Structures are given as C-alpha cells and as structure tokens.
Amino acid sequence: MRLLIEPTPQEVARWAADYIVRAINARAAVTDAPFVLGLPTGSTPLETYAELIRRYEAGDVSFRNVVTFNMDEYVGLPEEHPESYHSFMWNNFFSHIDIKPENVHILNGNAPDLVRECADYEAAILAAGGIDLFMGGIGEDGHLAFNEPFSSMTSRTRQKTLTEDTIRVNARFFDNDIEQVPKRALTVGIGTVMDARRVMILATGPKKARAVRHGVEGGYSHQWTISALQVHPCGILVCDDAAAQELRVSTYRYFKQIERDNL
Ligand code: PGA
C-alpha cells in the first residue's frame, strides 16, 4: 500500500486531482480507448472535484473520453432529490466538465428489480473493460463505499442495509433528521473495487483517524473493510495530517520517508 500524508485537505485534493489528470492524460497519449473512472460521493471528495473542474477549465484535461461508474446510491430516494447521489454528482462535478452524459453510470436505487440492477451494473463495468482507477472515501467505521463492517471482502454490487452509525453520520445531509435518511443503499462490493487496476482512497479530518489506523496498521479484516486495500496491487491512501494522527510515529515516519525518497 502507498500512503501519502499531506498537511491539509486542500493538499490531499490537489494530490488526488493531479493523480487522476495524469492517469487520464497518460492513457490518452497512447490510445483512443476510454479511461474508466470509479467515483465516490461524500464531503471528502468535494475539494478534489473542485480541483478537477479547475484543471478542466485550465485546459489541462478533458473528460470527453472518460467513462464513470459511481460507487453507490440510496434505495428509494428520488433521483431528483437534492441528496441523491445522482444530484450530488451532477451538481458538484459532471455539469461543470465535458463528460458525455451517456458515459456516466450511477446505480438506480429506484429500479423495479434491484437485484437485476446490480447484476447489470457489474456487467456494464466488465463491458467497459473494467475500472482503471477507483477513487473512494472512508466511513468513520472504516466502510468503503457502503460496505459496512463485516461485509464480505469478495462482495459484488448489491443492496446493503446501512448501519445506525452511518445513518447518524449522514443525517447531516437530511436536516439532521435520522428518519429522513434512507435505510438501504445499492453499492459496489469490495470485490468490485478491488478489481479496479488502481484504487485511490481519500481520508481527511480527525474523525477518520481511527479508520485509517485500522486500515493501515490493523490486520486484513472484514471488521474494517478499508483494510482490503492492503491486498490490492496498486492501493493508494491519501490522507491529511489529522486523519493520520492515530498512526504510530514509526508508521508515520516510514511512509513520509518513502515518499520523500520517491521524489
Ligand atoms: P464523507 O463520507 O466523505 O462524507 O466523510 C465518506 C464515506 O462515508 O465513505
């Protein structure tokens, strides 16, 4: 696993956006095949999306040949609801770049047959050639997408029931009213994320420090599904100092030194 520790959330966003821009441009330089990008919602990636929009406006990158797959979507929340992940992605990212709407894939949490919806999503990822780079966040309980603690490490896209902790954390988007938060979601599985050629996870702020510690220093365990990153051939965790504050000093120094000598 590669662990980047940046001083601030803004620097995490710059690092992540730069990594994505370089990956898209490197691919475009050698082939016309689309770049397939897995994307998250949440507070953490907002800065990265803003930075990617800036890079697009500056002419550093185009998303015309990029295909996206989002990680998850609530079940039963209308697509046009301001807190649906459809709304989130269009409001915060897609409407501001040159992506083709037909290249955007987001799970439909209102599909008549949710099992079929999930199977079709997995098939669509395969048909696109697999995901080149999956960006994600971490829940305070270590979840990756909505793969809550004790999710199978080989899980595929499916419906999951959200834990009370996650519902409570997400209530901030629903007038702090727990009753308004959907109780179920469709989510890619840990196996789906691990099939991506590269996985880049972002973590910022002290609330993520415990999950980062378990993900980096703890064992590979379904209790902290983020620990799946440990066995990915190209797993990258980008955190700010606050999210790294529960790591041992020796762990912190080790990763700082590796990256310094990497330059
Ligand atoms: P957050 O969510 O970025 O809003 O903290 C991350 C997650 O739950 O995966």
Boltz pocket constraint, residues with backbone or C-beta under 6 A from the ligand:
constraints:
  - pocket:
      binder: B
      contacts: [[A, 41], [A, 42], [A, 43], [A, 44], [A, 45], [A, 137], [A, 138], [A, 139], [A, 140], [A, 143], [A, 144], [A, 145]]
      max_distance: 6.0
